[in-house]
Amino acid sequence: MHDPHENPIKEAWVLCVILGLIMINFPFIHIFNNSRPVFGIPGLVLYFFIGWPVSIVVIWLFVHQMGKKTSFQEDDADDDGDER
């Protein structure tokens, strides 16, 4: 039987959530909140406009991968010899 605690995708998901929370807190915000614009755009605005889509893509990748794992596990459960 498969142990649900052995799923590395879910463990990585928790790690990414924690990393995301750290990335939007004081030390990182302070690093990018400087007076030097990059290509005329303030660093903090650029940080959020790049970081937000990247975090959405990472979340989508995890959800997509977890969906594959779930459908694979359901297919395995159907093939356990249950003839209907």
Distance bins in CASP14 RR format, pairs under 12 A and 6 or more apart:
PFRMAT RR
TARGET T0000
AUTHOR 0000-0000-0000
RMODE 2
METHOD distances of the structure
MODEL  1
1 73 0 0 0 0 0 1 0 0 0 0 0
1 76 0 0 0 0 0 1 0 0 0 0 0
1 77 0 0 0 0 0 1 0 0 0 0 0
1 80 0 0 0 0 0 1 0 0 0 0 0
2 69 0 0 0 0 0 1 0 0 0 0 0
2 70 0 0 0 0 0 1 0 0 0 0 0
2 72 0 0 0 0 0 1 0 0 0 0 0
2 73 1 0 0 1 0 0 0 0 0 0 0
2 74 0 0 0 0 0 1 0 0 0 0 0
2 76 0 0 0 0 1 0 0 0 0 0 0
2 77 0 0 0 0 1 0 0 0 0 0 0
2 80 0 0 0 0 0 1 0 0 0 0 0
3 10 0 0 0 0 0 1 0 0 0 0 0
4 10 0 0 0 0 1 0 0 0 0 0 0
4 11 0 0 0 0 0 1 0 0 0 0 0
4 69 0 0 0 0 0 1 0 0 0 0 0
4 70 0 0 0 0 0 1 0 0 0 0 0
4 73 0 0 0 0 1 0 0 0 0 0 0
5 11 0 0 0 0 1 0 0 0 0 0 0
5 14 0 0 0 0 0 1 0 0 0 0 0
6 69 0 0 0 0 0 1 0 0 0 0 0
7 13 0 0 0 0 1 0 0 0 0 0 0
7 14 0 0 0 0 0 1 0 0 0 0 0
7 62 0 0 0 0 0 1 0 0 0 0 0
7 65 0 0 0 0 0 1 0 0 0 0 0
7 66 0 0 0 0 1 0 0 0 0 0 0
7 67 0 0 0 0 0 1 0 0 0 0 0
7 69 1 0 0 1 0 0 0 0 0 0 0
7 70 0 0 0 0 0 1 0 0 0 0 0
7 72 0 0 0 0 0 1 0 0 0 0 0
7 73 0 0 0 0 1 0 0 0 0 0 0
8 14 0 0 0 0 0 1 0 0 0 0 0
8 15 0 0 0 0 0 1 0 0 0 0 0
8 62 0 0 0 0 0 1 0 0 0 0 0
8 65 0 0 0 0 0 1 0 0 0 0 0
8 66 0 0 0 0 0 1 0 0 0 0 0
8 69 0 0 0 0 1 0 0 0 0 0 0
9 15 0 0 0 0 0 1 0 0 0 0 0
9 16 0 0 0 0 0 1 0 0 0 0 0
9 61 0 0 0 0 1 0 0 0 0 0 0
9 62 1 0 0 1 0 0 0 0 0 0 0
9 63 0 0 0 0 1 0 0 0 0 0 0
9 64 0 0 0 0 0 1 0 0 0 0 0
9 65 1 0 1 0 0 0 0 0 0 0 0
9 66 1 0 1 0 0 0 0 0 0 0 0
9 67 0 0 0 0 1 0 0 0 0 0 0
9 68 0 0 0 0 1 0 0 0 0 0 0
9 69 1 0 0 1 0 0 0 0 0 0 0
9 70 0 0 0 0 1 0 0 0 0 0 0
9 72 0 0 0 0 0 1 0 0 0 0 0
9 73 0 0 0 0 0 1 0 0 0 0 0
10 16 0 0 0 0 0 1 0 0 0 0 0
10 17 0 0 0 0 0 1 0 0 0 0 0
10 62 0 0 0 0 1 0 0 0 0 0 0
10 63 0 0 0 0 0 1 0 0 0 0 0
10 65 0 0 0 0 0 1 0 0 0 0 0
10 66 1 0 0 1 0 0 0 0 0 0 0
10 67 0 0 0 0 0 1 0 0 0 0 0
10 69 0 0 0 0 1 0 0 0 0 0 0
10 70 0 0 0 0 0 1 0 0 0 0 0
11 17 0 0 0 0 0 1 0 0 0 0 0
11 18 0 0 0 0 0 1 0 0 0 0 0
11 62 0 0 0 0 0 1 0 0 0 0 0
11 66 0 0 0 0 0 1 0 0 0 0 0
12 18 0 0 0 0 0 1 0 0 0 0 0
12 19 0 0 0 0 0 1 0 0 0 0 0
12 58 0 0 0 0 1 0 0 0 0 0 0
12 59 0 0 0 0 0 1 0 0 0 0 0
12 61 0 0 0 0 0 1 0 0 0 0 0
12 62 1 0 0 1 0 0 0 0 0 0 0
12 65 0 0 0 0 1 0 0 0 0 0 0
12 66 0 0 0 0 0 1 0 0 0 0 0
12 69 0 0 0 0 0 1 0 0 0 0 0
13 19 0 0 0 0 0 1 0 0 0 0 0
13 20 0 0 0 0 0 1 0 0 0 0 0
13 58 0 0 0 0 1 0 0 0 0 0 0
13 59 0 0 0 0 1 0 0 0 0 0 0
13 61 0 0 0 0 0 1 0 0 0 0 0
13 62 1 0 1 0 0 0 0 0 0 0 0
13 63 0 0 0 0 1 0 0 0 0 0 0
13 64 0 0 0 0 0 1 0 0 0 0 0
13 65 0 0 0 0 1 0 0 0 0 0 0
13 66 1 0 0 1 0 0 0 0 0 0 0
13 67 0 0 0 0 0 1 0 0 0 0 0
13 69 0 0 0 0 0 1 0 0 0 0 0
14 20 0 0 0 0 0 1 0 0 0 0 0
14 21 0 0 0 0 0 1 0 0 0 0 0
14 62 0 0 0 0 0 1 0 0 0 0 0
15 21 0 0 0 0 0 1 0 0 0 0 0
15 22 0 0 0 0 0 1 0 0 0 0 0
15 58 0 0 0 0 0 1 0 0 0 0 0
15 62 0 0 0 0 0 1 0 0 0 0 0
16 22 0 0 0 0 0 1 0 0 0 0 0
16 23 0 0 0 0 0 1 0 0 0 0 0
16 54 0 0 0 0 0 1 0 0 0 0 0
16 55 0 0 0 0 1 0 0 0 0 0 0
16 56 0 0 0 0 0 1 0 0 0 0 0
16 57 0 0 0 0 0 1 0 0 0 0 0
16 58 1 0 0 1 0 0 0 0 0 0 0
16 59 1 0 0 1 0 0 0 0 0 0 0
16 60 0 0 0 0 0 1 0 0 0 0 0
16 61 0 0 0 0 1 0 0 0 0 0 0
16 62 1 0 0 1 0 0 0 0 0 0 0
16 63 0 0 0 0 0 1 0 0 0 0 0
16 65 0 0 0 0 0 1 0 0 0 0 0
17 23 0 0 0 0 0 1 0 0 0 0 0
17 24 0 0 0 0 0 1 0 0 0 0 0
17 55 0 0 0 0 1 0 0 0 0 0 0
17 58 0 0 0 0 0 1 0 0 0 0 0
17 59 0 0 0 0 1 0 0 0 0 0 0
17 62 0 0 0 0 1 0 0 0 0 0 0
18 24 0 0 0 0 0 1 0 0 0 0 0
18 25 0 0 0 0 0 1 0 0 0 0 0
19 25 0 0 0 0 0 1 0 0 0 0 0
19 28 0 0 0 0 0 1 0 0 0 0 0
19 51 0 0 0 0 0 1 0 0 0 0 0
19 54 0 0 0 0 0 1 0 0 0 0 0
19 55 0 0 0 0 1 0 0 0 0 0 0
19 58 0 0 0 0 1 0 0 0 0 0 0
19 59 0 0 0 0 0 1 0 0 0 0 0
20 28 0 0 0 0 1 0 0 0 0 0 0
20 51 0 0 0 0 1 0 0 0 0 0 0
20 52 0 0 0 0 0 1 0 0 0 0 0
20 54 0 0 0 0 0 1 0 0 0 0 0
20 55 1 0 0 1 0 0 0 0 0 0 0
20 56 0 0 0 0 0 1 0 0 0 0 0
20 58 0 0 0 0 1 0 0 0 0 0 0
20 59 0 0 0 0 0 1 0 0 0 0 0
21 28 0 0 0 0 0 1 0 0 0 0 0
21 55 0 0 0 0 0 1 0 0 0 0 0
22 28 1 0 0 1 0 0 0 0 0 0 0
22 29 0 0 0 0 0 1 0 0 0 0 0
23 29 0 0 0 0 1 0 0 0 0 0 0
23 31 0 0 0 0 0 1 0 0 0 0 0
23 32 0 0 0 0 0 1 0 0 0 0 0
23 47 0 0 0 0 1 0 0 0 0 0 0
23 48 0 0 0 0 0 1 0 0 0 0 0
23 50 0 0 0 0 0 1 0 0 0 0 0
23 51 1 0 0 1 0 0 0 0 0 0 0
23 52 0 0 0 0 0 1 0 0 0 0 0
23 54 0 0 0 0 1 0 0 0 0 0 0
23 55 0 0 0 0 1 0 0 0 0 0 0
23 58 0 0 0 0 0 1 0 0 0 0 0
24 30 0 0 0 0 0 1 0 0 0 0 0
24 32 0 0 0 0 0 1 0 0 0 0 0
24 44 0 0 0 0 0 1 0 0 0 0 0
24 47 0 0 0 0 1 0 0 0 0 0 0
24 48 0 0 0 0 1 0 0 0 0 0 0
24 51 0 0 0 0 1 0 0 0 0 0 0
24 52 0 0 0 0 1 0 0 0 0 0 0
24 55 0 0 0 0 1 0 0 0 0 0 0
25 31 0 0 0 0 0 1 0 0 0 0 0
26 32 0 0 0 0 0 1 0 0 0 0 0
26 33 0 0 0 0 1 0 0 0 0 0 0
27 33 0 0 0 0 0 1 0 0 0 0 0
28 43 0 0 0 0 0 1 0 0 0 0 0
28 44 0 0 0 0 1 0 0 0 0 0 0
28 47 1 0 0 1 0 0 0 0 0 0 0
28 48 0 0 0 0 0 1 0 0 0 0 0
28 51 0 0 0 0 0 1 0 0 0 0 0
29 43 0 0 0 0 0 1 0 0 0 0 0
29 44 1 0 0 1 0 0 0 0 0 0 0
29 45 0 0 0 0 0 1 0 0 0 0 0
29 47 1 0 0 1 0 0 0 0 0 0 0
29 48 0 0 0 0 1 0 0 0 0 0 0
30 43 0 0 0 0 0 1 0 0 0 0 0
30 44 0 0 0 0 1 0 0 0 0 0 0
30 47 0 0 0 0 0 1 0 0 0 0 0
31 43 0 0 0 0 1 0 0 0 0 0 0
31 44 0 0 0 0 1 0 0 0 0 0 0
31 47 0 0 0 0 1 0 0 0 0 0 0
32 38 0 0 0 0 1 0 0 0 0 0 0
32 41 0 0 0 0 0 1 0 0 0 0 0
32 42 0 0 0 0 1 0 0 0 0 0 0
32 43 1 0 1 0 0 0 0 0 0 0 0
32 44 1 0 1 0 0 0 0 0 0 0 0
32 45 0 0 0 0 1 0 0 0 0 0 0
32 46 1 0 0 1 0 0 0 0 0 0 0
32 47 1 0 1 0 0 0 0 0 0 0 0
32 48 0 0 0 0 1 0 0 0 0 0 0
32 49 0 0 0 0 0 1 0 0 0 0 0
32 50 0 0 0 0 0 1 0 0 0 0 0
32 51 0 0 0 0 0 1 0 0 0 0 0
33 42 0 0 0 0 1 0 0 0 0 0 0
33 43 1 0 0 1 0 0 0 0 0 0 0
33 44 1 0 1 0 0 0 0 0 0 0 0
33 45 0 0 0 0 1 0 0 0 0 0 0
33 46 0 0 0 0 0 1 0 0 0 0 0
33 47 0 0 0 0 1 0 0 0 0 0 0
33 48 0 0 0 0 0 1 0 0 0 0 0
34 42 0 0 0 0 1 0 0 0 0 0 0
34 43 1 0 0 1 0 0 0 0 0 0 0
34 44 1 0 0 1 0 0 0 0 0 0 0
34 45 0 0 0 0 0 1 0 0 0 0 0
34 46 0 0 0 0 0 1 0 0 0 0 0
34 47 0 0 0 0 0 1 0 0 0 0 0
35 42 0 0 0 0 1 0 0 0 0 0 0
35 43 0 0 0 0 1 0 0 0 0 0 0
35 44 0 0 0 0 0 1 0 0 0 0 0
36 42 0 0 0 0 1 0 0 0 0 0 0
36 43 1 0 0 1 0 0 0 0 0 0 0
36 44 0 0 0 0 0 1 0 0 0 0 0
36 46 0 0 0 0 0 1 0 0 0 0 0
37 43 1 0 0 1 0 0 0 0 0 0 0
37 44 0 0 0 0 0 1 0 0 0 0 0
37 45 0 0 0 0 1 0 0 0 0 0 0
37 46 0 0 0 0 1 0 0 0 0 0 0
38 44 0 0 0 0 0 1 0 0 0 0 0
38 45 0 0 0 0 1 0 0 0 0 0 0
38 46 1 0 1 0 0 0 0 0 0 0 0
38 47 0 0 0 0 1 0 0 0 0 0 0
38 49 0 0 0 0 0 1 0 0 0 0 0
38 50 0 0 0 0 0 1 0 0 0 0 0
39 45 0 0 0 0 0 1 0 0 0 0 0
39 46 1 0 0 1 0 0 0 0 0 0 0
39 49 0 0 0 0 0 1 0 0 0 0 0
39 50 0 0 0 0 0 1 0 0 0 0 0
40 46 0 0 0 0 1 0 0 0 0 0 0
41 47 0 0 0 0 1 0 0 0 0 0 0
41 48 0 0 0 0 0 1 0 0 0 0 0
41 49 1 0 0 1 0 0 0 0 0 0 0
41 50 0 0 0 0 0 1 0 0 0 0 0
42 48 0 0 0 0 1 0 0 0 0 0 0
42 49 0 0 0 0 0 1 0 0 0 0 0
43 49 0 0 0 0 1 0 0 0 0 0 0
43 50 0 0 0 0 1 0 0 0 0 0 0
43 51 0 0 0 0 0 1 0 0 0 0 0
44 50 0 0 0 0 0 1 0 0 0 0 0
44 51 0 0 0 0 0 1 0 0 0 0 0
45 51 0 0 0 0 0 1 0 0 0 0 0
45 52 0 0 0 0 0 1 0 0 0 0 0
46 52 0 0 0 0 0 1 0 0 0 0 0
46 53 0 0 0 0 0 1 0 0 0 0 0
47 53 0 0 0 0 0 1 0 0 0 0 0
47 54 0 0 0 0 0 1 0 0 0 0 0
47 55 0 0 0 0 0 1 0 0 0 0 0
48 54 0 0 0 0 0 1 0 0 0 0 0
48 55 0 0 0 0 0 1 0 0 0 0 0
49 55 0 0 0 0 0 1 0 0 0 0 0
49 56 0 0 0 0 0 1 0 0 0 0 0
50 56 0 0 0 0 0 1 0 0 0 0 0
50 57 0 0 0 0 0 1 0 0 0 0 0
51 57 0 0 0 0 1 0 0 0 0 0 0
51 58 0 0 0 0 1 0 0 0 0 0 0
51 59 0 0 0 0 0 1 0 0 0 0 0
52 58 0 0 0 0 0 1 0 0 0 0 0
52 59 0 0 0 0 0 1 0 0 0 0 0
53 59 0 0 0 0 0 1 0 0 0 0 0
53 60 0 0 0 0 0 1 0 0 0 0 0
54 60 0 0 0 0 0 1 0 0 0 0 0
54 61 0 0 0 0 0 1 0 0 0 0 0
55 61 0 0 0 0 0 1 0 0 0 0 0
55 62 0 0 0 0 0 1 0 0 0 0 0
56 62 0 0 0 0 0 1 0 0 0 0 0
56 63 0 0 0 0 0 1 0 0 0 0 0
57 63 0 0 0 0 0 1 0 0 0 0 0
57 64 0 0 0 0 0 1 0 0 0 0 0
58 64 0 0 0 0 0 1 0 0 0 0 0
58 65 0 0 0 0 0 1 0 0 0 0 0
59 65 0 0 0 0 0 1 0 0 0 0 0
59 66 0 0 0 0 0 1 0 0 0 0 0
60 66 0 0 0 0 0 1 0 0 0 0 0
60 67 0 0 0 0 0 1 0 0 0 0 0
61 67 0 0 0 0 0 1 0 0 0 0 0
61 68 0 0 0 0 0 1 0 0 0 0 0
62 68 0 0 0 0 0 1 0 0 0 0 0
62 69 0 0 0 0 0 1 0 0 0 0 0
63 69 0 0 0 0 0 1 0 0 0 0 0
63 70 0 0 0 0 0 1 0 0 0 0 0
64 70 0 0 0 0 0 1 0 0 0 0 0
64 71 0 0 0 0 0 1 0 0 0 0 0
65 71 0 0 0 0 0 1 0 0 0 0 0
65 72 0 0 0 0 0 1 0 0 0 0 0
66 72 0 0 0 0 0 1 0 0 0 0 0
66 73 0 0 0 0 0 1 0 0 0 0 0
67 73 0 0 0 0 1 0 0 0 0 0 0
67 74 0 0 0 0 1 0 0 0 0 0 0
67 75 0 0 0 0 0 1 0 0 0 0 0
68 74 0 0 0 0 0 1 0 0 0 0 0
68 75 0 0 0 0 0 1 0 0 0 0 0
69 75 0 0 0 0 0 1 0 0 0 0 0
69 76 0 0 0 0 0 1 0 0 0 0 0
70 76 0 0 0 0 0 1 0 0 0 0 0
70 77 0 0 0 0 0 1 0 0 0 0 0
71 77 0 0 0 0 0 1 0 0 0 0 0
71 78 0 0 0 0 0 1 0 0 0 0 0
72 78 0 0 0 0 0 1 0 0 0 0 0
72 79 0 0 0 0 0 1 0 0 0 0 0
73 79 0 0 0 0 0 1 0 0 0 0 0
73 80 0 0 0 0 0 1 0 0 0 0 0
74 80 0 0 0 0 0 1 0 0 0 0 0
76 82 0 0 0 0 0 1 0 0 0 0 0
78 84 0 0 0 0 1 0 0 0 0 0 0
END
